[in-house]
Amino acid sequence: MEIVMQRKGRNRMFLLFSATVFILFSLPLYSLIRFALGDDTFSYIPLIPLVSAYLFWEKRKEIFSGRDEWYPIGGALIAGAIILYIYGAIQAGRLSENTHLTVMSLSLVACWIGGVLFFYGPGTWRAGAFPLVFLIFMIPIPGMILDPIVSMLQRGSAEVSYGLFRMIGVPVYRDGFLFNLPGLTIEVAKQCSGIRSSLSLLLISIITGHIFLKRGWSKGILCFSVVPITIFKNGVRIVSLSLLAAYVDRRIFESELHRSGGIIIFGLALLLFGGVFWAVKKAERRKTSNAAS
């Protein structure tokens, strides 16, 4: 009975803490959602807390079944998050919008994770680690990290596109990111990197691995497969649109197919991803069966 009363009291304090955090971060949260909805790269951000909340709710009995005491490390994490919040508030006028939201979002995620640790202890943290850590994807990727990723995808897409042109026998002259086709010159720009679809596919791979796979190596392979799948998908899209423009209608790059046709090619990426998942799942089962025998 005493344990139940202590747990109820702890739950009330955690709810009060969560409400305080929500009020404190209400303006940064509003700015983050507005920023994400206006930027195709980060349009997934509003979905992250919803997915995390669902996964947390699904495991709520396991997560809150522990009897750990207060955990001071959680308090230290909360203190660090508050310092970061103060820094972000002071530097708001000097930081770019992306950087400022990165700082404030990191502070929010760290504060809430710290609250779970402080009020419920390491046992609850271990049980609910995935939905808690998944909240990190609420944080906009800063430019110093995002730009090299975009450049890598851009270079990879150009290489694959050139290889596909050569493979199907289309006469092409390449100069870096510029491709000269019969009567047409195209550029594999940064907008062709597919960063948005690659981030979406990465999130899908992380959730899929968490739910359906058991081994760390299999989850890692599934996540790393996102890069070659994205690059190949980009190459197919670039080559398809270029061929249509060169041999059918040059206005294709101004059409709805160019602006919104990416969803069709994303279907190809999902098919490839499904194939990788099937192979990894099969390999995982085989290793489990061999280990059991």
Secondary structure as GFF3:
##gff-version 3
##sequence-region A 1 293
A	DSSP	alpha_helix	2	24	.	.	.	ID=ss1
A	DSSP	alpha_helix	26	37	.	.	.	ID=ss2
A	DSSP	three_ten_helix	40	42	.	.	.	ID=ss3
A	DSSP	alpha_helix	47	58	.	.	.	ID=ss4
A	DSSP	alpha_helix	60	63	.	.	.	ID=ss5
A	DSSP	alpha_helix	72	90	.	.	.	ID=ss6
A	DSSP	alpha_helix	97	127	.	.	.	ID=ss7
A	DSSP	alpha_helix	129	134	.	.	.	ID=ss8
A	DSSP	three_ten_helix	135	138	.	.	.	ID=ss9
A	DSSP	alpha_helix	143	167	.	.	.	ID=ss10
A	DSSP	beta_strand	173	175	.	.	.	ID=ss11
A	DSSP	beta_strand	178	181	.	.	.	ID=ss12
A	DSSP	beta_strand	184	187	.	.	.	ID=ss13
A	DSSP	three_ten_helix	190	192	.	.	.	ID=ss14
A	DSSP	alpha_helix	195	212	.	.	.	ID=ss15
A	DSSP	alpha_helix	216	224	.	.	.	ID=ss16
A	DSSP	alpha_helix	226	247	.	.	.	ID=ss17
A	DSSP	three_ten_helix	250	254	.	.	.	ID=ss18
A	DSSP	alpha_helix	256	260	.	.	.	ID=ss19
A	DSSP	alpha_helix	262	292	.	.	.	ID=ss20
###
